[in-house]
Amino acid sequence: MNARTTREKMIRLRDVIIKERNCAKKLDMEGLEAAMHEKEQLIKMLAHVKRIDEADKPIAAEIRHENRRNAYLFKSTLGWIRHTMEFFGKRTVTSTYSSAGGEIASQVNGRLLSGKV
């Protein structure tokens, strides 16, 4: 693969990574899927490159930076979703206490997302 083609593919990869993040922020799942597919194809093509020119190293650094930004976005979003699911999985009623001060088991399990009405 010649240097010009490699540079063009790296620039395209950087642009696709940014597009991937923008689609994720807009919840554009079709666009996100298309961007992920193109990103995978570009990475497969660039995997065969052993050395890059000095002039292309800043582009490689941008790719690394943008990809890490996406990874942080996806990881933090997944954590937020997990936290939300845990919240909705907890009991929704306060504990009840007996006259002796002991806790009485509640009949409500709090699964707001169980699908049961």
N, C-alpha and C positions, 0 to 999 in steps of 0.2 A: 504494500500500500504506500503510495507516495505521500510526501509531507503535506501537499496541498489538500489532498483528499482527507487525510487524517485531521488536519486543522478544521476543515469544513464539517466533518462529522463531530468533532469535539464542540464546535460552536453550536451545531444543531442539538447535541446532547444537552448542553447548558440551557438552551432555549426550551427544550422539551421538559426539563426538570422544573423550570420556572412555571411553565404552562401546567404541569402536573399539580403544583402547589396551588395555583390560582383556581384550577378546576375543583380541587378539594375544598378550598375556602368557599366556593360558590355552590358546593354540593352538586356539581355537574358530573354525575356518575358516568355518563357516556363519554364525555370529554376526558375524564380521568382515566377510564379504561383504555381509550385510544392512545393517550399520552404514555401510559404505562407500557403498552404494547410496543410503541415506537421506541421508548427508552430501552426496553429489553433488546430489541433488534440492534440498536446502535451500540449497546454495551457488548453484544456478541461480536459485532464487526470490529470494535476497538480492542477487544481482548487479545487479538493477535499482534498488536503493536508492542514491540519490546522497548523502543526508545522514542522519545519525542524531542523535537527541536527545543532549544532554549527559548525561542520566541513563543512557543506554545505552552510553556510551563505556567504562565499566569492564567491561561484558560483552564488548564487542569486544576489549578488551585480554586478557581471560581466554581468549577463543577463539583469539587469536593465540598466547598462551603455551601453551595445551594442544596446539594444532596443531604448534607447534615441538617440544614434548616428544615427540609421536608421530613427527615427522620424524626426530628424533635417535635414537629407539628403532629405527625401521626402518633407518636408515642404519648404525647401529652393529651391528645384527643382520646386515645384509647383509655388512658388513666381516668379521664373525666367521665367517660361512658361507664367504666367499671364502678367508679365511685357513685354515680347516679343509680346504677343497677343495685348496688348494695343498699343505698338509701331506700329505694322502693321495696327492697326485700325485707327490710326490718319491720317489726311490729309497728302498727300505726296508733295503737292505744297505749296509754300509760299503764304502768303496773298498778295492780290493786293490792291493798294490804289488808290483812285480817286484823281483828281486834288485838291480837297478841303481837302485832308488828311484823308478822311473816308475810312474805309475798305470796299472793294467790295466782295460780296459773290462769292466763287469759284464754278465751276460746278463739280469739281472732289471731290468725297467723301473720297478717300484715302483707301478704303477697299481692300487692296492687297490680302486678303484671302477670298474674297467674292465668288469666284468661277466663276465670270463673266469675259469674255474676252473683 
